[in-house]
Amino acid sequence: MPSQDRPELEKDAFEVSWDGDDDPMCPRSLPLFRKWTMVVIVGMGSFCVTAASSIYTATYAQMNPEFGISGIVGTLGLSTFVLGISLGPLLMSPLSEFYGRRPIYLISWGMYVIWLIPCAVARNAETMIVARFLDGFAGSAFLSVAGGTYGTPIRRVYQLPYALEMDILYPVKLREKARALRKDTGDDRWKAPMEKSTKSIARKVGLSLLRPFQLLIFEPMCLLLCVFSAILLGVLYLFFGAFGVIFGDNYGFNLWQTGLSFLGIFVGMIVCSATDPLWRLVHARLIQRNNGVPEPEFRLPPAIAGAVLVPIGLFWFAWTTYPHVHWIMPIIGSGIFGAGTLLVFTGIFTFLVDAYPLYAASALAANSFVRRLPVIRIADVQQTWLPVGVKLTRFPNSRDASVPVSVFSTWEAIAEA
């Protein structure tokens, strides 16, 4: 937006703001090395929490006989962990927008490590199930707050007027700057915008906690994408529970061979990651065609491509899980599915961050909450004839493949309304 078209913000002389990107306290001014260090640390934390959720499925063969429990009871440890991941962001993401990301990360990671201990030394199923829930709840910050962390110091939200962007995207850092000014000058009149509110802290926190639900209720596109990603994640976790049955029972794989069968999904996601320069080029072309003005829906092309690959991978996998078909065929199908899954999640997450820049963490918390709910279906996988069960999952994904296309074509009209 040209500078002459920007609205003039009425500020008093003691309202703290940024002195441009060169302001030493502004996240934009961080050295590139420090920015990428933050990305790596938060990314590794997210990887550890995600791995802890699914690696649990490899313990069924040893844990169930040791605790004397059935297969369905054994899966409760997986379901409760994912339930914790679903509920945790509803508390931690809004709090991170009020208190900042760093304290949330430190508390979350500390509690995550602590609750791993009872999981490791559990003597019964009850301890395992409860500890898994608390562990998932504690570690959930790295799966929702991370989006707000990446979006703040690294990318500029160009669709906002620059003056507005600098003021609203870093309210916590502005508060820190105001506190530093008050300490250095001894003048208590220096205030950040968020400090001028007359609402009590309890009311502010309460409103922040309601924000993810407000996005789900009043933002139909947010809800639609959250439901789509929920179905997709449910199918992904169904894969984790199904591999032991398919490759153990159908193909006679032992434990370590069954573990290696997950490489199909891994390789598919790695190959998909290599296409990132292509999607950056597509994004740049879309901005160019729109007279240099970016829109949030320009982040959705990867999700559109992934929504096509997902049902293809499911069809391939479903029709090749028979003993008379070579074992490499379902692994190839899982690789196609894995590539599509990563593309869909990448497109949806970046769209949510761009569409709701001020409340990116809350938008991702809403997505995380809805996305984790279908995972309870995993408990039924051992009670279903597997080829039929996997085939049934392909139909909703075939239908839902149109969701990113619908959002891409209608977002601008809905946003203007």
Phi, psi and omega in degrees: 000130179302151185298328181289343181268354183288139177291141178277121182272131179278113181231146174276169187293342184251015175277125186280134176218178182274149175263050181081184180294342182275357177300122185298338180268354181280134180302334179296334185272000179299143175300149182302321180300318181292322178301312182287333173297318177298317180299315182295315182297310181293322178297319178293323175298317177298320179296317181297316181293316179296317179297322180296331180289317187265335181294342178301330183296338180283352183266354187304316186298327181265322186288316185300313176295324182295319180270351181066044183239162179280170179297322181294317178297323179299324181288348180297330177297325175289314183296319181289326176298314180292326175297319176297319177297327180289318185276328184304312182299335179297335176263313190283322182296310177299322179295327179293331178284344180258318184257351183101161185284321190301308180298327178294317178299314184296315180293317181299313183293320178299314179291326178299314180294320181298317184282352171289332184297308178297333175296322183285330185250012183302138178253356179207167184293326182299315179298316181299314184295314181293316181295324178295319178298312182294326178293316177296319179298316183292319184277357188293339181301326183288348180259353180231314180293335182303322180299320176293325178295313181293322185286337187281301187272346192258319183244142174268138180272088191294339183288349177267145170305138188301319181298321179291319183301315183297330183275325190264338186278342183232052184298324181291318179294325176296323177296320178296321179295320179297319179297320179295320178295319179297322180290319183287323185263341185073011182255113183282002181281344178290121182224141169279157181306320184287343179276350182275350182295142178272357181286148177289160179300319180299320180291320178299314180296319179299317178295323178296322181291333179279344189299317178303321179289327176297320178296320180292325184278318188258354179243095185298325180292322176298314179297317182298314179292326178294318179294319179299313180292332177294314178299318183294317180293325177300319178293322179299316178290333174297325175300315182301320179282337186274334187299321179297322179288314184294305187274338175279309183278314185286319186250358177070026178290144172276186189297313183289328176292322176297321177298321179292338180295341177287350179298335178301310178297319181298312180296319178301319180289324178295314178299319179298321180298329180291346179273004183304318177302326178297315182289330174295320178295317178299317179298317179295321179295319179296320177296318180298318179292339180261030178061035176078008181256114180282154176229152180303324183293347177291350176275355189271346179308319176300321179294325178295314178295318179296325180294339174278319182291327184301306179294329176298313178297322179293316177301312181302310182297317186295323185270004181236019182264024180262150183300332183279355177261137182302143186296338182291336184294310176296331178293321176297317178300320179294328177295318177297317178297317180298318178298315179296322180298314180296320179297318180296311181296320179299313180296317182291316183296314181293327176297314182297321179294319180285327183284329182231067189298321182289329184241041182300317181295322179292321178297318178289330175294318177299318178295317180297319180298309181290323186295330185272347187297319183288353185297342179299342179297339182302328183297342182266353190296325182281350179262001183247142172296114197302312180303320179293316182299318180291322178296323181295331181287344184286332187289312176298326180289328176296318180290317185284354179299339181279352185299308179300325178296317180297316179295319180300320186275339186243355186300316184298317181295319180290320180297321179291327180291000000 
